[in-house]
């Protein structure tokens, strides 16, 4: 599985990963970054009030030996990029097979996998060939006000290798440089996390102790199709995370002492 980090993190980590994500405001650094690291460059979207300088991007693409991918907020902009022989991807997730098929058909290099597709990856990846990306430390789309991410699309570092056959690239949420480097060390190097899961996955709304979560949970989540939100009775995520919460374990310890 490949990792993608922002261009502002330490050179130590940029030299280790497969892709470098460049904010649009930092686009002038692209030629130097590619010359130094020879990595695929992902240019993040321009803001709504910014206009792409296509001539500049074409020059950057040549400097990157055509290893530049432009992330866009609109499929029509993606088609413009394609017409100019620039690689592109959409900056928003595919939440259904219909959307994933659209991204594949218009020639996007990658698709962010959304909900509920995330919970049906073994089947989805046999039907569609587009490469998938995910952010393991975000449970849900924050444009919607969910109160909990327990049943969301988070991935523990211990479970990341289980997704090797389905997800091509992992990146992290927009956060401080220090946190992004910590997340990379946790997921890409140490591949384990012993303490509370909500320190790692901030929107999960659970103080479950990650070391106590059984590895069998990931197998169920990969194939469950998120039935708990579609009329099903499964409450496995909620039950397991509740039973491994720090406060729950303290109560058990008090009972045992008595």
C-alpha positions in Angstrom: 0.0 0.0 0.0 1.3 3.5 -0.9 1.4 6.5 1.4 0.9 10.1 0.4 2.0 13.0 2.6 1.8 16.8 2.4 4.9 18.6 1.0 5.4 20.5 4.2 6.3 17.5 6.4 9.9 16.6 7.2 12.1 15.6 4.3 12.8 12.4 6.3 9.3 11.2 5.7 8.9 12.6 2.2 11.8 10.4 1.1 10.0 7.3 2.4 6.5 7.7 0.9 5.3 7.1 -2.6 3.3 10.3 -3.3 3.6 14.0 -2.2 0.5 16.1 -1.9 1.0 19.8 -2.7 -1.5 22.5 -1.7 -2.4 24.8 -4.6 -0.8 27.7 -2.8 2.5 25.8 -2.8 2.4 24.8 -6.5 5.5 26.7 -7.4 7.5 24.2 -5.4 6.4 21.3 -7.6 9.4 21.2 -10.0 11.9 21.2 -7.1 10.0 18.6 -5.1 10.0 16.2 -8.1 13.6 16.8 -8.9 14.6 16.1 -5.3 12.3 13.1 -4.6 11.1 11.6 -7.9 7.7 10.9 -6.4 4.2 11.2 -7.9 2.9 14.7 -7.2 -0.7 15.2 -6.3 -1.7 18.9 -6.7 -4.6 19.6 -4.4 -7.6 21.7 -5.7 -7.5 25.4 -6.2 -10.1 27.3 -4.1 -13.4 28.2 -5.8 -12.2 31.7 -6.5 -8.9 30.6 -8.0 -8.4 29.8 -11.7 -6.1 27.1 -12.9 -3.2 28.3 -14.9 -3.2 25.5 -17.4 0.0 26.5 -19.1 1.8 26.5 -15.8 0.4 23.1 -15.0 1.5 21.7 -18.3 5.0 22.9 -17.6 4.9 21.3 -14.2 3.7 18.0 -15.7 6.7 18.0 -18.1 9.0 18.8 -15.2 7.5 15.9 -13.3 8.0 13.5 -16.3 4.2 13.2 -16.4 3.9 12.1 -12.8 1.7 15.0 -11.9 -2.0 14.3 -10.9 -4.3 17.2 -10.5 -7.1 16.9 -7.8 -10.2 18.8 -8.9 -13.5 19.8 -7.2 -15.6 19.4 -10.4 -15.7 16.7 -13.0 -15.9 19.3 -15.7 -12.5 20.6 -14.7 -11.3 17.1 -14.7 -12.4 16.7 -18.3 -10.5 19.9 -19.2 -7.4 18.4 -17.6 -7.9 15.2 -19.5 -8.3 17.1 -22.8 -4.9 18.7 -22.1 -3.4 15.2 -21.4 -3.0 15.9 -17.7 -3.8 13.2 -15.2 -6.5 14.1 -12.7 -8.7 12.8 -9.8 -11.8 14.1 -8.1 -11.3 15.6 -4.6 -14.6 14.1 -3.3 -15.5 10.5 -2.5 -17.5 8.0 -4.5 -20.3 6.9 -2.2 -22.0 4.5 -4.7 -21.2 2.2 -7.6 -22.9 4.7 -9.8 -20.4 7.5 -8.8 -17.4 5.1 -8.9 -18.4 4.1 -12.4 -18.6 7.7 -13.4 -15.1 8.5 -12.1 -13.7 5.4 -13.9 -15.5 6.3 -17.2 -14.2 9.9 -17.3 -10.6 8.7 -16.8 -9.9 9.7 -13.2 -6.6 8.2 -11.9 -8.0 7.6 -8.4 -11.2 7.7 -6.5 -11.7 8.3 -2.8 -13.8 5.5 -1.5 -16.9 6.7 0.5 -19.7 5.2 2.6 -21.2 2.6 2.1 -18.8 1.4 -0.6 -16.1 1.2 2.0 -18.0 -1.7 3.6 -18.2 -3.8 0.5 -14.6 -3.5 -0.9 -14.0 -7.2 -1.8 -17.0 -7.1 -4.3 -16.6 -3.5 -5.5 -13.0 -3.9 -6.5 -13.8 -6.9 -8.7 -16.4 -4.8 -10.6 -14.4 -1.6 -11.0 -10.8 -1.2 -11.9 -10.2 2.4 -10.8 -7.6 2.7 -8.0 -8.9 3.7 -4.6 -7.7 6.1 -1.9 -8.8 6.5 1.7 -8.1 8.6 4.8 -8.0 6.0 7.7 -8.3 8.6 10.4 -11.6 10.2 9.3 -14.8 8.3 10.0 -17.3 10.2 7.9 -17.9 13.2 5.6 -17.8 16.2 7.9 -20.2 18.1 5.7 -22.9 16.1 7.6 -23.3 16.5 11.4 -23.0 13.0 12.7 -22.7 12.6 16.4 -20.5 9.5 16.3 -18.1 7.9 13.9 -18.2 4.4 15.5 -19.9 2.9 12.5 -17.8 5.0 10.0 -15.0 4.1 7.7 -12.0 4.4 10.0 -9.1 1.9 9.9 -6.8 0.9 12.7 -3.1 0.8 11.9 -3.0 -2.9 12.9 -5.7 -3.6 10.2 -4.3 -1.5 7.3 -2.6 -4.5 5.6 -6.0 -6.2 5.4 -6.9 -3.6 2.8 -3.9 -4.1 0.6 -5.9 -5.8 -2.1 -8.5 -3.1 -2.2 -7.0 0.3 -1.4 -4.0 1.6 -3.3 -3.1 4.8 -1.4 -3.5 6.1 2.1 -3.3 9.7 3.1 -4.2 11.7 6.2 -6.6 14.5 7.0 -5.6 18.2 6.7 -4.0 18.7 10.1 -0.9 20.1 11.8 2.4 18.9 10.4 3.3 17.3 13.7 0.1 15.3 13.8 0.5 14.2 10.1 4.0 13.0 10.9 2.8 11.1 14.0 0.0 9.5 11.9 2.5 8.4 9.3 4.8 6.8 11.9 1.8 5.1 13.4 0.3 3.7 10.2 3.3 3.4 8.0 6.2 2.4 10.3 5.0 1.2 13.7 1.7 -0.2 12.5 0.2 -0.3 16.0 -1.5 1.9 18.5 -2.0 0.9 22.1 -4.0 3.6 23.8 -7.3 5.3 23.2 -8.6 5.1 19.6 -10.1 8.7 19.7 -6.6 10.1 20.0 -5.8 8.6 16.7 -9.2 8.9 15.0 -10.6 12.1 16.5 -14.1 12.0 15.1 -14.9 8.4 16.2 -16.4 9.5 19.6 -15.2 6.5 21.5 -12.6 6.1 24.2 -12.1 2.4 23.3 -8.6 1.1 24.1 -7.3 0.2 20.7 -5.1 -2.7 21.9 -8.3 -4.5 23.2 -10.2 -4.3 20.0 -10.2 -7.8 18.4 -8.6 -8.1 15.0 -11.7 -10.1 13.8 -13.7 -6.9 13.7 -12.0 -5.7 10.5 -13.1 -8.9 8.7 -16.7 -8.2 9.5 -16.5 -4.5 8.6 -15.0 -5.2 5.2 -18.0 -7.2 4.1 -20.9 -5.8 6.2 -22.2 -3.3 3.6 -23.0 -1.1 6.6 -26.2 -3.0 7.2 -26.6 -1.3 10.6 -27.6 1.9 8.7 -29.7 0.1 6.1 -32.3 -1.7 8.2 -30.0 -4.4 9.5 -29.6 -5.5 13.1 -25.8 -5.7 13.3 -24.4 -3.6 16.1 -20.9 -5.2 16.2 -18.9 -2.0 15.9 -20.9 -0.3 18.7 -20.8 -3.4 20.9 -17.1 -4.0 20.6 -16.0 -0.4 21.0 -18.4 0.1 23.9 -17.0 -2.9 25.7 -13.4 -1.8 25.3 -13.9 1.8 26.3 -11.6 3.1 29.0 -14.5 4.0 31.4 -16.1 0.5 30.9 -12.8 -1.2 31.7 -12.5 0.9 34.9 -16.0 -0.3 36.0 -15.1 -3.9 35.3 -11.9 -3.4 37.4 -13.9 -2.0 40.3 -16.3 -4.9 40.2 -13.5 -7.4 40.2 -11.9 -5.7 43.2 -15.1 -6.1 45.2 
